[in-house]
Amino acid sequence: MENQAYSTWLEIDLGAIKNNIKVIKRMTGTRVMAMIKANGYGHGVQAVARAASEAGAEWLGVARIEEALNLRASGITAEMMALGYTPPSMIPEAVRENIHVAIYDPKMAQAYARQAQKAGGRLKAHLKIETGMGRLGMSPEKVPAFLEEIKTQDAIDLNGIFTHFARADEPGANSAAKQLNRFTALLAKLRKADLCPAMVHTANSAAILNYPEAYFDLVRPGIAIYGLNPSPESPLPEAFRPALTWKARLTFLRTLPPGHGISYGSIYKTSKDERIGVIPVGYGDGFRRVNGQEALIRGQRVPVVGRVCMDQCMLQLDSVPEAAVEDEVVLLGEQNGLSITADDLGKKWGTVNYEVVCGLADRLPRIYLDS
Ligand SMILES: Cc1ncc(COP(=O)(O)O)c(C=O)c1O
């Protein structure tokens, strides 16, 4: 097995990612832009990009132009969009590599047009609308005049219009419905004036679950393609499968006498003879330096004790007398029917599952399975 070379590693089931994308395609009946920014939400962008395309995702979405360019450099030819800010100086690259960018400001559009002209090509762009997220986006009232102006601009092919929801994961709040109303009112106005760009998109994972009226021409799922819940109030249906498991090997094990400090600051002290194991996982891997964490070993849940170090931490193994050096330990995922989910870790860390997976360090080897 490849993983025998490693003391800690991630196992990523590309079969789960493909399954999740197919489920979304069936649910929505629209085109899918698989969101693979931030190293494919920590899952490894190259492999996720290929799996997404294989599963039928027509588009790949990233935040930054350099993420898109890296994918192109590795031979990925799918339709691709950088949804965040693109510096004007990178527009010639976007034109050359056929990467769609977001526009949300008239001055920015002029700068982009100048750069596209310089590059001797046409920039593909989508207009981002501010409907309630309070992040990037053009106010709806400015849009008609802007679109009139951009029509005269040969260097920009404005082929999409989109917005992003702030609270689509809270089905009880009517925030997403309000955003949708603002957006559809604008679309109606634009259609009447024959100004509406060809492709319309709004839905992140939570909107895919909660707002079918937000599907339009394309959906933009991120967290759901990795099989993770958009939020506790918006869990994924059973057909979705989580893709990622984080494993490590027990590297050392011994019994320490009563009163023995464990790790920096000795915040944990043995109260009797205690079996203490070491695993090579620390905050340098994205495991947080917080108390009260757990791991799975030999099908049992055991506590992490003492401070988490940069590269290692310790397990209290009194309840698992059969534990032995080299045993497989699970930090995130399932073992013998027990599980630690990204939601569980997020709760312990005071954050969300998104941040848990995005924080998985580059140094963790990623082993790809396809079940
Ligand atoms: C513009 C945009 N669309 C879609 C997504 C995907 O969101 P999610 O991972 O919640 O599906 C994101 C992610 O933050 C985003 O910024």
The ligand as an SDF file (V2000), in Angstrom:
LIG
                    3D

 16 16  0  0  0  0  0  0  0  0999 V2000
  -19.2900   33.0070   -5.4740 C   0  0  0  0  0  0  0  0  0  0  0  0
  -19.3490   31.6390   -4.8700 C   0  0  0  0  0  0  0  0  0  0  0  0
  -20.1460   30.6980   -5.4210 N   0  0  0  0  0  0  0  0  0  0  0  0
  -20.2420   29.4610   -4.9170 C   0  0  0  0  0  0  0  0  0  0  0  0
  -19.5360   29.0850   -3.7850 C   0  0  0  0  0  0  0  0  0  0  0  0
  -19.7030   27.6940   -3.2350 C   0  0  0  0  0  0  0  0  0  0  0  0
  -20.2600   27.7660   -1.9640 O   0  0  0  0  0  0  0  0  0  0  0  0
  -20.5770   26.4220   -1.1140 P   0  0  0  0  0  0  0  0  0  0  0  0
  -19.2480   25.8260   -0.7920 O   0  0  0  0  0  0  0  0  0  0  0  0
  -21.2780   26.9330    0.0960 O   0  0  0  0  0  0  0  0  0  0  0  0
  -21.3880   25.5670   -1.9870 O   0  0  0  0  0  0  0  0  0  0  0  0
  -18.7090   30.0320   -3.1780 C   0  0  0  0  0  0  0  0  0  0  0  0
  -17.9610   29.6460   -1.9790 C   0  0  0  0  0  0  0  0  0  0  0  0
  -17.7690   30.3580   -1.0610 O   0  0  0  0  0  0  0  0  0  0  0  0
  -18.6080   31.3390   -3.7230 C   0  0  0  0  0  0  0  0  0  0  0  0
  -17.8320   32.2700   -3.1580 O   0  0  0  0  0  0  0  0  0  0  0  0
  1  2  1  0
  2  3  1  0
  2 15  2  0
  3  4  2  0
  4  5  1  0
  5  6  1  0
  5 12  2  0
  6  7  1  0
  7  8  1  0
  8  9  2  0
  8 10  1  0
  8 11  1  0
 12 13  1  0
 12 15  1  0
 13 14  2  0
 15 16  1  0
M  END
$$$$
